[in-house]
């Protein structure tokens, strides 16, 4: 079974966070889809959440497309590619582009993100088999950088 281990989140400065982790791949991943489900929550309690949307991306296409995840993919060693061979993939100082995430205009106006806690579930599925999954809970706080 594939696992995600040694996850750490570090603050590098005002408004700048990075993530480190190890993704252990046990069998070759030839493709599949990354499913992302977004829920908004009034509090950090799991039972206080409301479904917002589910989004999926073709895993192999995502590797070459630019998006909020680009910084995360560029931080992997060895680099993620298709097919993904078994081994340990180290991700160091990875960041997501929050401005791209918050500008999903069809989902919500930008200020709307400030009012909730966000629960994001992600799962990589290939041939109807789960290859890895996780849940991240986060909230946004606007700060002045100048």
N, CA, C and O atoms as a MOPAC input file, in Angstrom:
PM7 MOZYME 1SCF
protein

 N      0.83500 1    -1.18000 1     0.00000 1
 C      0.00000 1     0.00000 1     0.00000 1
 C      0.88400 1     1.24900 1     0.00000 1
 O      1.87600 1     1.31500 1     0.72600 1
 N      0.52400 1     2.22100 1    -0.80400 1
 C      1.23600 1     3.49800 1    -0.83300 1
 C      0.93400 1     4.26200 1     0.44600 1
 O     -0.17700 1     4.19000 1     0.97000 1
 N      1.91700 1     4.98800 1     0.94600 1
 C      1.70800 1     5.76500 1     2.16800 1
 C      2.31100 1     7.15600 1     2.02900 1
 O      3.24300 1     7.38400 1     1.25800 1
 N      1.74800 1     8.06900 1     2.79800 1
 C      2.29500 1     9.41500 1     2.93300 1
 C      2.77600 1     9.52000 1     4.36400 1
 O      1.99700 1     9.32700 1     5.29800 1
 N      4.05900 1     9.82600 1     4.54900 1
 C      4.65500 1     9.81000 1     5.88500 1
 C      5.44800 1    11.08300 1     6.15200 1
 O      5.75700 1    11.85700 1     5.24600 1
 N      5.76300 1    11.27000 1     7.43300 1
 C      6.63300 1    12.36400 1     7.88400 1
 C      6.18100 1    13.72900 1     7.36600 1
 O      6.98900 1    14.51400 1     6.87100 1
 N      4.89500 1    13.99800 1     7.48500 1
 C      4.34800 1    15.26400 1     7.00400 1
 C      4.64200 1    16.36600 1     8.01500 1
 O      4.33200 1    16.23100 1     9.19900 1
 N      5.23900 1    17.45100 1     7.54300 1
 C      5.46000 1    18.63100 1     8.38500 1
 C      5.04700 1    19.87100 1     7.60700 1
 O      5.15400 1    19.92200 1     6.38200 1
 N      4.57800 1    20.85800 1     8.33600 1
 C      4.20900 1    22.14600 1     7.76500 1
 C      5.03500 1    23.19800 1     8.48000 1
 O      5.06600 1    23.23600 1     9.71000 1
 N      5.70100 1    24.04900 1     7.72300 1
 C      6.57100 1    25.06300 1     8.32600 1
 C      6.23000 1    26.44400 1     7.78000 1
 O      5.87800 1    26.59600 1     6.61000 1
 N      6.33900 1    27.44300 1     8.64400 1
 C      6.12900 1    28.81700 1     8.22100 1
 C      7.49600 1    29.44200 1     7.94900 1
 O      8.35700 1    29.48300 1     8.82800 1
 N      7.68500 1    29.93000 1     6.71600 1
 C      8.95600 1    30.55200 1     6.34600 1
 C      8.93600 1    32.06100 1     6.55800 1
 O      9.98800 1    32.69900 1     6.61100 1
 N      7.77800 1    32.61300 1     6.67500 1
 C      7.63700 1    34.05600 1     6.85500 1
 C      6.17300 1    34.41600 1     6.78900 1
 O      5.31600 1    33.54100 1     6.66000 1
 N      5.88500 1    35.68400 1     6.87500 1
 C      4.48900 1    36.10600 1     6.84000 1
 C      3.83900 1    35.68000 1     5.52900 1
 O      4.25200 1    36.10300 1     4.44900 1
 N      2.83300 1    34.84900 1     5.64100 1
 C      2.09000 1    34.42200 1     4.46400 1
 C      2.75400 1    33.34100 1     3.64400 1
 O      2.25100 1    33.01000 1     2.57100 1
 N      3.85700 1    32.77600 1     4.09300 1
 C      4.58200 1    31.76600 1     3.30900 1
 C      4.73600 1    30.49000 1     4.12900 1
 O      5.45800 1    30.46100 1     5.12500 1
 N      4.04900 1    29.44100 1     3.69800 1
 C      4.11800 1    28.13800 1     4.35200 1
 C      4.60600 1    27.10500 1     3.35300 1
 O      4.32400 1    27.20200 1     2.15800 1
 N      5.32700 1    26.12900 1     3.83900 1
 C      5.78600 1    25.03000 1     2.98700 1
 C      5.50100 1    23.69600 1     3.67700 1
 O      5.36900 1    23.62200 1     4.89800 1
 N      5.41000 1    22.65200 1     2.86500 1
 C      5.13300 1    21.31500 1     3.37700 1
 C      6.25900 1    20.37800 1     2.97600 1
 O      6.82800 1    20.49200 1     1.89000 1
 N      6.57000 1    19.45100 1     3.86900 1
 C      7.53600 1    18.39300 1     3.60200 1
 C      6.84500 1    17.06300 1     3.84800 1
 O      6.03100 1    16.94600 1     4.76400 1
 N      7.16200 1    16.06400 1     3.04000 1
 C      6.59800 1    14.73500 1     3.25400 1
 C      7.36000 1    13.71100 1     2.42500 1
 O      8.16800 1    14.05200 1     1.56100 1
 N      7.07500 1    12.44800 1     2.71500 1
 C      7.60300 1    11.33400 1     1.92600 1
 C      6.40700 1    10.54400 1     1.41000 1
 O      5.55500 1    10.11900 1     2.19000 1
 N      6.34500 1    10.34700 1     0.08300 1
 C      5.29900 1     9.53300 1    -0.53400 1
 C      5.95500 1     8.22300 1    -0.92700 1
 O      6.79500 1     8.19000 1    -1.82600 1
 N      5.57000 1     7.13500 1    -0.25200 1
 C      6.14800 1     5.81500 1    -0.52800 1
 C      5.23500 1     5.06900 1    -1.49900 1
 O      4.08800 1     4.75600 1    -1.18100 1
 N      5.76600 1     4.79300 1    -2.68100 1
 C      5.02000 1     4.11000 1    -3.73700 1
 C      5.47900 1     2.65600 1    -3.77300 1
 O      6.67200 1     2.38100 1    -3.90300 1
 N      4.52800 1     1.72400 1    -3.65600 1
 C      4.87700 1     0.30300 1    -3.60500 1
 C      4.69000 1    -0.41500 1    -4.94000 1
 O      5.34500 1    -1.42500 1    -5.19300 1
 N      3.79500 1     0.10000 1    -5.80300 1
 C      3.57300 1    -0.49700 1    -7.12100 1
 C      3.54400 1     0.61700 1    -8.15700 1
 O      3.17100 1     1.74900 1    -7.85100 1
 N      3.93500 1     0.29300 1    -9.37800 1
 C      3.94400 1     1.28300 1   -10.45100 1
 C      2.55900 1     1.88800 1   -10.63800 1
 O      1.55700 1     1.17500 1   -10.69900 1
 N      2.52000 1     3.22200 1   -10.72900 1
 C      1.27400 1     3.94700 1   -10.98100 1
 C      1.30800 1     4.38100 1   -12.44100 1
 O      2.15100 1     5.18600 1   -12.83800 1
 N      0.38500 1     3.84400 1   -13.23800 1
 C      0.40200 1     4.10500 1   -14.67700 1
 C     -0.50400 1     5.25500 1   -15.08800 1
 O     -0.43900 1     5.71100 1   -16.23000 1
 N     -1.32700 1     5.71900 1   -14.20100 1
 C     -2.25500 1     6.80400 1   -14.53600 1
 C     -3.28800 1     6.93800 1   -13.44400 1
 O     -2.98100 1     6.81900 1   -12.25800 1
 N     -4.48700 1     7.18300 1   -13.84900 1
 C     -5.56200 1     7.32700 1   -12.87900 1
 C     -5.97200 1     8.77700 1   -12.71800 1
 O     -5.52100 1     9.66300 1   -13.44400 1
 N     -6.84000 1     8.99100 1   -11.74300 1
 C     -7.37200 1    10.32500 1   -11.49200 1
 C     -7.12000 1    10.73600 1   -10.05500 1
 O     -7.16400 1     9.92000 1    -9.13500 1
 N     -6.85400 1    12.02000 1    -9.88900 1
 C     -6.77300 1    12.61100 1    -8.56600 1
 C     -8.11500 1    13.28200 1    -8.31100 1
 O     -8.49500 1    14.21500 1    -9.01800 1
 N     -8.83000 1    12.80300 1    -7.29800 1
 C    -10.12800 1    13.35300 1    -6.91000 1
 C     -9.92300 1    14.27300 1    -5.72100 1
 O     -9.26400 1    13.90300 1    -4.74900 1
 N    -10.48200 1    15.46600 1    -5.79500 1
 C    -10.38600 1    16.44700 1    -4.71600 1
 C    -11.80500 1    16.86500 1    -4.34500 1
 O    -12.56300 1    17.33100 1    -5.19600 1
 N    -12.16000 1    16.69600 1    -3.07200 1
 C    -13.48100 1    17.09100 1    -2.58000 1
 C    -13.30500 1    18.21300 1    -1.57100 1
 O    -12.51400 1    18.10100 1    -0.63400 1
 N    -14.04200 1    19.28600 1    -1.76700 1
 C    -13.93600 1    20.48100 1    -0.93200 1
 C    -15.20800 1    20.66000 1    -0.11000 1
 O    -16.31600 1    20.65600 1    -0.64600 1
 N    -15.03100 1    20.81700 1     1.20100 1
 C    -16.13300 1    21.10300 1     2.12100 1
 C    -15.80400 1    22.36300 1     2.89600 1
 O    -14.64800 1    22.59000 1     3.25300 1
 N    -16.81000 1    23.18500 1     3.16100 1
 C    -16.61600 1    24.36800 1     4.00400 1
 C    -17.23900 1    24.08100 1     5.36200 1
 O    -18.30300 1    23.47100 1     5.45600 1
 N    -16.55900 1    24.53100 1     6.41000 1
 C    -16.98300 1    24.23700 1     7.77500 1
 C    -17.02800 1    25.53100 1     8.58400 1
 O    -16.13900 1    26.37300 1     8.46600 1
 N    -18.06400 1    25.68600 1     9.40300 1
 C    -18.17200 1    26.87700 1    10.25300 1
 C    -17.18600 1    26.81700 1    11.41300 1
 O    -16.72500 1    27.84900 1    11.89900 1
 N    -16.86700 1    25.60400 1    11.85100 1
 C    -15.89600 1    25.39600 1    12.92800 1
 C    -14.93800 1    24.29900 1    12.48300 1
 O    -15.03300 1    23.81500 1    11.35500 1
 N    -14.02900 1    23.90700 1    13.34600 1
 C    -13.09900 1    22.82300 1    13.00500 1
 C    -13.71700 1    21.45200 1    13.23500 1
 O    -13.05700 1    20.44100 1    12.99100 1
 N    -14.94300 1    21.38500 1    13.69000 1
 C    -15.63400 1    20.11800 1    13.93000 1
 C    -16.01900 1    19.46900 1    12.60200 1
 O    -16.52000 1    20.14300 1    11.70200 1
 N    -15.78700 1    18.17000 1    12.48100 1
 C    -16.07600 1    17.44100 1    11.24300 1
 C    -17.56200 1    17.49000 1    10.90700 1
 O    -17.92400 1    17.59100 1     9.73500 1
 N    -18.42900 1    17.41900 1    11.91600 1
 C    -19.86700 1    17.39400 1    11.67800 1
 C    -20.45900 1    18.73400 1    11.29600 1
 O    -21.66800 1    18.83400 1    11.08300 1
 N    -19.64900 1    19.75200 1    11.20500 1
 C    -20.12300 1    21.10900 1    10.94000 1
 C    -19.76500 1    21.55100 1     9.52100 1
 O    -19.56600 1    22.74000 1     9.27400 1
 N    -19.68300 1    20.60400 1     8.59500 1
 C    -19.20800 1    20.91000 1     7.24300 1
 C    -20.32000 1    20.76900 1     6.20900 1
 O    -21.27100 1    20.00600 1     6.38000 1
 N    -20.16400 1    21.52900 1     5.13800 1
 C    -21.10800 1    21.50600 1     4.03000 1
 C    -20.32800 1    21.25400 1     2.73800 1
 O    -19.30500 1    21.89100 1     2.48500 1
 N    -20.82100 1    20.32500 1     1.93200 1
 C    -20.18600 1    19.99000 1     0.66200 1
 C    -20.19400 1    21.20200 1    -0.27300 1
 O    -21.19800 1    21.90900 1    -0.37200 1
 N    -19.06600 1    21.43800 1    -0.96100 1
 C    -18.97300 1    22.52500 1    -1.93300 1
 C    -18.80800 1    21.97400 1    -3.34900 1
 O    -19.58800 1    22.31300 1    -4.23900 1
 N    -17.79700 1    21.12700 1    -3.56500 1
 C    -17.57800 1    20.59500 1    -4.90800 1
 C    -16.63200 1    19.40700 1    -4.88100 1
 O    -15.89900 1    19.19200 1    -3.91600 1
 N    -16.66800 1    18.64300 1    -5.96300 1
 C    -15.68300 1    17.58700 1    -6.21400 1
 C    -15.06500 1    17.88000 1    -7.57600 1
 O    -15.76300 1    18.20200 1    -8.53800 1
 N    -13.75900 1    17.76300 1    -7.63500 1
 C    -13.00700 1    18.07900 1    -8.84000 1
 C    -12.06000 1    16.91800 1    -9.09900 1
 O    -11.50700 1    16.35400 1    -8.15500 1
 N    -11.86600 1    16.55300 1   -10.35200 1
 C    -10.88900 1    15.50200 1   -10.63500 1
 C     -9.98900 1    15.91000 1   -11.79500 1
 O    -10.37500 1    16.65700 1   -12.69400 1
 N     -8.78000 1    15.38600 1   -11.73000 1
 C     -7.76200 1    15.64100 1   -12.74600 1
 C     -7.15200 1    14.31200 1   -13.16000 1
 O     -6.96800 1    13.42100 1   -12.33100 1
 N     -6.84200 1    14.18100 1   -14.43400 1
 C     -6.08500 1    13.02200 1   -14.88600 1
 C     -4.66900 1    13.17400 1   -14.34400 1
 O     -4.01100 1    14.18400 1   -14.59200 1
 N     -4.20300 1    12.17700 1   -13.60800 1
 C     -2.90500 1    12.26500 1   -12.94200 1
 C     -1.77700 1    12.61200 1   -13.91500 1
 O     -1.01500 1    13.54400 1   -13.66000 1
 N     -1.65800 1    11.88400 1   -15.01300 1
 C     -0.54300 1    12.11000 1   -15.94300 1
 C     -0.62500 1    13.48900 1   -16.59400 1
 O      0.40900 1    14.12400 1   -16.80300 1
 N     -1.81800 1    13.96400 1   -16.91600 1
 C     -1.98500 1    15.30000 1   -17.50000 1
 C     -1.63300 1    16.38300 1   -16.49600 1
 O     -1.06300 1    17.41100 1   -16.86200 1
 N     -1.96900 1    16.15900 1   -15.23600 1
 C     -1.71300 1    17.13600 1   -14.18400 1
 C     -0.21600 1    17.40300 1   -14.02600 1
 O      0.18100 1    18.51700 1   -13.68600 1
 N      0.60500 1    16.40000 1   -14.26700 1
 C      2.05100 1    16.54800 1   -14.07500 1
 C      2.66300 1    17.59500 1   -14.99200 1
 O      3.65300 1    18.23000 1   -14.62900 1
 N      2.08600 1    17.78600 1   -16.17800 1
 C      2.65200 1    18.75600 1   -17.11900 1
 C      1.85700 1    20.06100 1   -17.17100 1
 O      2.31500 1    21.03300 1   -17.77200 1
 N      0.68300 1    20.09800 1   -16.55600 1
 C     -0.14700 1    21.31000 1   -16.57500 1
 C      0.25100 1    22.25000 1   -15.44200 1
 O      0.61700 1    21.80300 1   -14.35400 1
 N      0.17700 1    23.54200 1   -15.70000 1
 C      0.43800 1    24.54000 1   -14.66000 1
 C     -0.84100 1    24.73000 1   -13.84800 1
 O     -1.94400 1    24.74800 1   -14.39400 1
 N     -0.67000 1    24.87000 1   -12.53900 1
 C     -1.81400 1    25.07700 1   -11.66000 1
 C     -1.34400 1    25.35200 1   -10.25300 1
 O     -0.14500 1    25.49500 1   -10.01500 1
 N     -2.27800 1    25.42900 1    -9.30800 1
 C     -1.90900 1    25.70500 1    -7.91600 1
 C     -0.93700 1    24.67100 1    -7.35600 1
 O     -0.21900 1    24.95300 1    -6.39700 1
 N     -0.91000 1    23.48900 1    -7.94000 1
 C     -0.09600 1    22.37700 1    -7.46600 1
 C      1.32700 1    22.38500 1    -8.02900 1
 O      2.14500 1    21.57000 1    -7.60200 1
 N      1.65000 1    23.26800 1    -8.96500 1
 C      2.94600 1    23.23700 1    -9.65900 1
 C      4.13600 1    23.28100 1    -8.70500 1
 O      5.09100 1    22.52500 1    -8.87900 1
 N      4.09300 1    24.15400 1    -7.70200 1
 C      5.19600 1    24.24600 1    -6.74400 1
 C      5.38000 1    22.96000 1    -5.96500 1
 O      6.50000 1    22.59000 1    -5.61200 1
 N      4.28200 1    22.28600 1    -5.70100 1
 C      4.32100 1    21.01900 1    -4.98300 1
 C      5.01400 1    19.94900 1    -5.83000 1
 O      5.87100 1    19.21600 1    -5.33500 1
 N      4.63700 1    19.86500 1    -7.10400 1
 C      5.23100 1    18.86200 1    -7.99400 1
 C      6.70700 1    19.14100 1    -8.25200 1
 O      7.50900 1    18.21000 1    -8.32500 1
 N      7.06800 1    20.40800 1    -8.39100 1
 C      8.46600 1    20.77500 1    -8.65500 1
 C      9.37600 1    20.47900 1    -7.46800 1
 O     10.59300 1    20.38000 1    -7.62600 1
 N      8.79000 1    20.33700 1    -6.27800 1
 C      9.58600 1    20.09100 1    -5.07200 1
 C      9.86500 1    18.60700 1    -4.83600 1
 O     10.51900 1    18.26100 1    -3.85300 1
 N      9.38700 1    17.72700 1    -5.70900 1
 C      9.56400 1    16.28200 1    -5.48200 1
 C     10.89700 1    15.79400 1    -6.03600 1
 O     11.34800 1    16.23400 1    -7.09400 1
 N     11.51400 1    14.87900 1    -5.30300 1
 C     12.74300 1    14.20600 1    -5.72100 1
 C     12.59700 1    12.73400 1    -5.40800 1
 O     12.37800 1    12.40400 1    -4.24300 1
 N     12.70100 1    11.83200 1    -6.35800 1
 C     12.76900 1    12.14800 1    -7.77500 1
 C     11.47700 1    12.83500 1    -8.22300 1
 O     10.48300 1    12.84900 1    -7.49600 1
 N     11.50800 1    13.40300 1    -9.42600 1
 C     10.34900 1    14.10200 1    -9.95900 1
 C      9.22000 1    13.11700 1   -10.21900 1
 O      9.45700 1    11.98500 1   -10.64000 1
 N      7.99100 1    13.55600 1    -9.96600 1
 C      6.82900 1    12.75100 1   -10.33500 1
 C      6.75700 1    12.69900 1   -11.85400 1
 O      6.91500 1    13.72100 1   -12.52200 1
 N      6.52000 1    11.51300 1   -12.40000 1
 C      6.31000 1    11.36800 1   -13.83400 1
 C      5.43300 1    10.14900 1   -14.06000 1
 O      5.18300 1     9.36900 1   -13.14000 1
 N      4.98100 1     9.99700 1   -15.26700 1
 C      4.10500 1     8.88200 1   -15.61500 1
 C      4.86400 1     7.93300 1   -16.53500 1
 O      5.41900 1     8.39800 1   -17.53000 1
 N      4.92000 1     6.65200 1   -16.26600 1
 C      4.40500 1     6.02400 1   -15.04200 1
 C      5.30700 1     6.33700 1   -13.83900 1
 O      6.49800 1     6.60900 1   -13.99100 1
 N      4.70900 1     6.29100 1   -12.64400 1
 C      5.46400 1     6.52800 1   -11.40900 1
 C      5.96200 1     5.18300 1   -10.90000 1
 O      5.17500 1     4.29300 1   -10.58000 1
 N      7.26100 1     5.05500 1   -10.83300 1
 C      7.88100 1     3.79400 1   -10.40400 1
 C      7.87500 1     3.68000 1    -8.88200 1
 O      7.82800 1     4.69600 1    -8.18900 1
 N      7.92200 1     2.45600 1    -8.35400 1
 C      7.99300 1     2.28000 1    -6.89600 1
 C      9.23300 1     2.95900 1    -6.32100 1
 O     10.28300 1     3.01300 1    -6.96100 1
 N      9.09100 1     3.46900 1    -5.11700 1
 C     10.19600 1     4.13200 1    -4.43600 1
 C      9.69500 1     5.20200 1    -3.49800 1
 O      8.49000 1     5.39200 1    -3.33400 1
 N     10.63100 1     5.90000 1    -2.88400 1
 C     10.30600 1     6.98900 1    -1.96600 1
 C     10.46100 1     8.31800 1    -2.69000 1
 O     11.52700 1     8.62100 1    -3.22600 1
 N      9.40400 1     9.10000 1    -2.70400 1
 C      9.40700 1    10.41700 1    -3.32400 1
 C      9.41900 1    11.45500 1    -2.20700 1
 O      8.44500 1    11.59900 1    -1.46900 1
 N     10.52300 1    12.17000 1    -2.09300 1
 C     10.68600 1    13.18700 1    -1.05300 1
 C     10.16700 1    14.52000 1    -1.58300 1
 O     10.51400 1    14.93900 1    -2.68700 1
 N      9.35800 1    15.15900 1    -0.80400 1
 C      8.85400 1    16.47800 1    -1.16300 1
 C      9.33000 1    17.44400 1    -0.09300 1
 O      8.98500 1    17.29800 1     1.07900 1
 N     10.12500 1    18.43300 1    -0.49400 1
 C     10.73000 1    19.37700 1     0.44800 1
 C     10.38400 1    20.80700 1     0.06200 1
 O     10.51100 1    21.20800 1    -1.09500 1
 N      9.94900 1    21.55700 1     1.04800 1
 C      9.62000 1    22.97500 1     0.86400 1
 C      8.62300 1    23.19800 1    -0.27000 1
 O      8.77100 1    24.11900 1    -1.07300 1
 N      7.60200 1    22.33600 1    -0.32100 1
 C      6.56900 1    22.44300 1    -1.34900 1
 C      5.53100 1    23.47600 1    -0.93800 1
 O      5.19000 1    23.60200 1     0.23800 1
 N      5.04200 1    24.20500 1    -1.91600 1
 C      3.99900 1    25.18900 1    -1.63400 1
 C      2.90400 1    25.09400 1    -2.68600 1
 O      3.14100 1    24.70000 1    -3.82800 1
 N      1.70600 1    25.46300 1    -2.27100 1
 C      0.58000 1    25.57500 1    -3.18900 1
 C      0.34700 1    27.05700 1    -3.43300 1
 O      0.57200 1    27.88000 1    -2.54500 1
 N     -0.09800 1    27.39300 1    -4.62100 1
 C     -0.37900 1    28.78700 1    -4.93500 1
 C     -1.78800 1    29.12300 1    -4.45500 1
 O     -2.76700 1    28.89900 1    -5.16800 1
 N     -1.87900 1    29.65900 1    -3.24900 1
 C     -3.17700 1    29.96300 1    -2.64300 1
 C     -3.95100 1    30.98500 1    -3.45900 1
 O     -5.18100 1    30.94000 1    -3.48100 1
 N     -3.26800 1    31.90300 1    -4.12900 1
 C     -3.98700 1    32.91000 1    -4.90900 1
 C     -4.76500 1    32.25800 1    -6.05300 1
 O     -5.86600 1    32.70200 1    -6.37700 1
 N     -4.20800 1    31.21500 1    -6.66500 1
 C     -4.93200 1    30.51400 1    -7.72600 1
 C     -6.12200 1    29.75300 1    -7.15700 1
 O     -7.18400 1    29.69700 1    -7.77600 1
 N     -5.94200 1    29.17200 1    -5.98200 1
 C     -7.04300 1    28.43700 1    -5.36000 1
 C     -8.16700 1    29.39800 1    -4.99600 1
 O     -9.33800 1    29.11200 1    -5.24700 1
 N     -7.81500 1    30.52900 1    -4.40900 1
 C     -8.82500 1    31.48100 1    -3.95200 1
 C     -9.51800 1    32.20600 1    -5.09700 1
 O    -10.57200 1    32.80600 1    -4.89000 1
 N     -8.96100 1    32.16800 1    -6.28100 1
 C     -9.56800 1    32.84600 1    -7.42300 1
 C    -10.43100 1    31.92900 1    -8.27200 1
 O    -10.65700 1    32.19700 1    -9.45200 1
 N    -10.90900 1    30.86000 1    -7.67900 1
 C    -11.84100 1    29.98100 1    -8.38900 1
 C    -13.19200 1    30.69600 1    -8.36300 1
 O    -14.05000 1    30.40500 1    -7.52900 1
 N    -13.35900 1    31.62700 1    -9.28300 1
 C    -14.52500 1    32.50400 1    -9.27900 1
 C    -15.85300 1    31.78500 1    -9.37700 1
 O    -16.85000 1    32.25900 1    -8.83200 1
 N    -15.89000 1    30.65200 1   -10.05900 1
 C    -17.15700 1    29.94400 1   -10.19400 1
 C    -17.58300 1    29.29100 1    -8.88600 1
 O    -18.74900 1    28.92900 1    -8.72400 1
 N    -16.64800 1    29.13800 1    -7.95300 1
 C    -16.97800 1    28.51300 1    -6.67000 1
 C    -17.41700 1    29.55500 1    -5.66500 1
 O    -18.44100 1    29.38700 1    -5.00200 1
 N    -16.65800 1    30.62900 1    -5.54200 1
 C    -16.95400 1    31.61100 1    -4.51000 1
 C    -16.16700 1    32.88800 1    -4.73700 1
 O    -15.08400 1    32.85800 1    -5.32200 1
 N    -16.70600 1    34.01800 1    -4.27400 1
 C    -15.90500 1    35.24000 1    -4.31100 1
 C    -14.71300 1    35.11700 1    -3.37200 1
 O    -14.77700 1    34.38700 1    -2.38300 1
 N    -13.63700 1    35.81600 1    -3.66700 1
 C    -12.38400 1    35.66700 1    -2.91300 1
 C    -12.55700 1    35.85800 1    -1.41000 1
 O    -11.97500 1    35.09200 1    -0.64100 1
 N    -13.33200 1    36.84400 1    -0.95500 1
 C    -13.48300 1    37.09600 1     0.47700 1
 C    -14.24000 1    35.96900 1     1.17700 1
 O    -14.12500 1    35.81300 1     2.39300 1
 N    -15.00000 1    35.19500 1     0.43800 1
 C    -15.78100 1    34.10000 1     1.01300 1
 C    -14.87400 1    33.07600 1     1.68100 1
 O    -15.26900 1    32.46200 1     2.67200 1
 N    -13.67500 1    32.88200 1     1.16300 1
 C    -12.73500 1    31.90300 1     1.70700 1
 C    -12.36700 1    32.22000 1     3.14800 1
 O    -12.06800 1    31.31800 1     3.93000 1
 N    -12.38900 1    33.51500 1     3.50300 1
 C    -11.97800 1    33.94100 1     4.84300 1
 C    -12.93200 1    33.48000 1     5.93600 1
 O    -12.52500 1    33.34000 1     7.09000 1
 N    -14.18200 1    33.24600 1     5.59500 1
 C    -15.22400 1    33.01800 1     6.59600 1
 C    -15.35300 1    31.57700 1     7.07700 1
 O    -16.16200 1    31.30700 1     7.96600 1
 N    -14.59600 1    30.65800 1     6.52800 1
 C    -14.78200 1    29.23900 1     6.83700 1
 C    -13.45400 1    28.52900 1     7.09100 1
 O    -12.37600 1    29.02500 1     6.76500 1
 N    -13.58200 1    27.36100 1     7.68200 1
 C    -12.49000 1    26.38600 1     7.71900 1
 C    -12.75600 1    25.47300 1     6.52800 1
 O    -13.90900 1    25.18300 1     6.21000 1
 N    -11.70600 1    25.02500 1     5.88000 1
 C    -11.85100 1    24.22700 1     4.65900 1
 C    -11.29900 1    22.82900 1     4.88700 1
 O    -10.18300 1    22.65900 1     5.37800 1
 N    -12.08500 1    21.84700 1     4.52800 1
 C    -11.69600 1    20.44000 1     4.65100 1
 C    -11.56200 1    19.89900 1     3.23000 1
 O    -12.53800 1    19.83600 1     2.48400 1
 N    -10.34700 1    19.51200 1     2.87100 1
 C    -10.05400 1    19.05500 1     1.51400 1
 C     -9.64200 1    17.58800 1     1.57700 1
 O     -8.65400 1    17.23300 1     2.22000 1
 N    -10.41000 1    16.75000 1     0.90300 1
 C    -10.06900 1    15.32000 1     0.82600 1
 C     -9.52800 1    15.07100 1    -0.57700 1
 O    -10.11500 1    15.51000 1    -1.56600 1
 N     -8.41100 1    14.36800 1    -0.65200 1
 C     -7.87100 1    14.01800 1    -1.95700 1
 C     -7.61200 1    12.51800 1    -2.00400 1
 O     -7.25100 1    11.90000 1    -1.00300 1
 N     -7.80600 1    11.94500 1    -3.19300 1
 C     -7.58100 1    10.51000 1    -3.36600 1
 C     -7.12400 1    10.25100 1    -4.79400 1
 O     -7.72900 1    10.74500 1    -5.74500 1
 N     -6.05900 1     9.47700 1    -4.94000 1
 C     -5.55900 1     9.06000 1    -6.24600 1
 C     -6.10000 1     7.66000 1    -6.51300 1
 O     -5.83400 1     6.72700 1    -5.75500 1
 N     -6.86000 1     7.52300 1    -7.59400 1
 C     -7.50800 1     6.25300 1    -7.92500 1
 C     -7.05600 1     5.81600 1    -9.31200 1
 O     -7.08500 1     6.60400 1   -10.25800 1
 N     -6.63800 1     4.55400 1    -9.43300 1
 C     -6.24200 1     3.98000 1   -10.71000 1
 C     -6.89500 1     2.61400 1   -10.83400 1
 O     -6.74400 1     1.76300 1    -9.95700 1
 N     -7.61700 1     2.40700 1   -11.92100 1
 C     -8.30000 1     1.12700 1   -12.16600 1
 C     -9.17400 1     0.73400 1   -10.97500 1
 O     -9.13800 1    -0.40900 1   -10.51900 1
 N     -9.95500 1     1.68800 1   -10.47700 1
 C    -10.90500 1     1.49200 1    -9.37500 1
 C    -10.24000 1     1.12500 1    -8.05400 1
 O    -10.90800 1     0.65800 1    -7.13200 1
 N     -8.94000 1     1.33100 1    -7.95700 1
 C     -8.20900 1     1.02600 1    -6.72600 1
 C     -7.60900 1     2.31200 1    -6.17200 1
 O     -6.98900 1     3.08800 1    -6.90000 1
 N     -7.80000 1     2.52500 1    -4.87700 1
 C     -7.22400 1     3.69900 1    -4.22600 1
 C     -5.71900 1     3.50500 1    -4.08200 1
 O     -5.26400 1     2.48600 1    -3.56200 1
 N     -4.95100 1     4.49000 1    -4.54400 1
 C     -3.49600 1     4.42800 1    -4.45600 1
 C     -2.95100 1     5.30200 1    -3.33300 1
 O     -1.76600 1     5.23600 1    -3.00900 1
 N     -3.79600 1     6.10300 1    -2.75400 1
 C     -3.39800 1     6.98200 1    -1.66100 1
 C     -4.44700 1     8.05500 1    -1.45400 1
 O     -5.10500 1     8.48500 1    -2.40100 1
 N     -4.60100 1     8.48400 1    -0.21500 1
 C     -5.58900 1     9.51300 1     0.07500 1
 C     -5.16900 1    10.29400 1     1.30400 1
 O     -4.26800 1     9.88600 1     2.03800 1
 N     -5.82300 1    11.40800 1     1.51800 1
 C     -5.54200 1    12.21900 1     2.69300 1
 C     -6.58300 1    13.30300 1     2.85500 1
 O     -7.35800 1    13.58400 1     1.94100 1
 N     -6.59000 1    13.90800 1     4.02900 1
 C     -7.49900 1    15.01300 1     4.32000 1
 C     -6.68000 1    16.13800 1     4.93500 1
 O     -5.87800 1    15.91800 1     5.84200 1
 N     -6.89100 1    17.32600 1     4.43500 1
 C     -6.23900 1    18.52200 1     4.96700 1
 C     -7.33800 1    19.47500 1     5.41700 1
 O     -8.29300 1    19.72200 1     4.68000 1
 N     -7.20200 1    20.00300 1     6.61500 1
 C     -8.11900 1    21.03600 1     7.09700 1
 C     -7.32800 1    22.32300 1     7.22300 1
 O     -6.24900 1    22.34200 1     7.81400 1
 N     -7.87100 1    23.40400 1     6.66400 1
 C     -7.13300 1    24.66500 1     6.68300 1
 C     -8.09600 1    25.83700 1     6.77600 1
 O     -9.29600 1    25.70000 1     6.53700 1
 N     -7.55100 1    26.97700 1     7.12600 1
 C     -8.31900 1    28.21800 1     7.09400 1
 C     -7.39400 1    29.31000 1     6.58200 1
 O     -6.17500 1    29.23400 1     6.73600 1
 N     -7.98400 1    30.31300 1     5.97900 1
 C     -7.22600 1    31.42900 1     5.42500 1
 C     -7.34700 1    32.62700 1     6.34100 1
 O     -8.39900 1    32.88000 1     6.92700 1
 N     -6.26800 1    33.34800 1     6.45300 1
 C     -6.28000 1    34.60000 1     7.19300 1
 C     -5.52700 1    35.62100 1     6.35200 1
 O     -4.35900 1    35.42100 1     6.02100 1
 N     -6.18700 1    36.69500 1     6.01500 1
 C     -5.53700 1    37.73300 1     5.20900 1
 C     -4.61800 1    38.56200 1     6.09500 1
 O     -4.97800 1    38.95800 1     7.20400 1
 N     -3.42200 1    38.81100 1     5.57200 1
 C     -2.46500 1    39.65600 1     6.29200 1
 C     -1.86100 1    40.65400 1     5.31600 1
 O     -1.82700 1    40.41600 1     4.10900 1
 N     -1.39500 1    41.75000 1     5.83900 1
 C     -0.67900 1    42.71700 1     5.00700 1
 C      0.78500 1    42.33700 1     4.98400 1
 O      1.39300 1    42.10900 1     6.02900 1
 N      1.34600 1    42.26900 1     3.80000 1
 C      2.74900 1    41.89300 1     3.66200 1
 C      3.66800 1    43.10600 1     3.62900 1
 O      4.88500 1    42.94600 1     3.72700 1
 N      3.14000 1    44.28200 1     3.49600 1
 C      3.97800 1    45.49300 1     3.45000 1
 C      3.87100 1    46.24000 1     4.75000 1
 O      4.49900 1    47.28600 1     4.91400 1

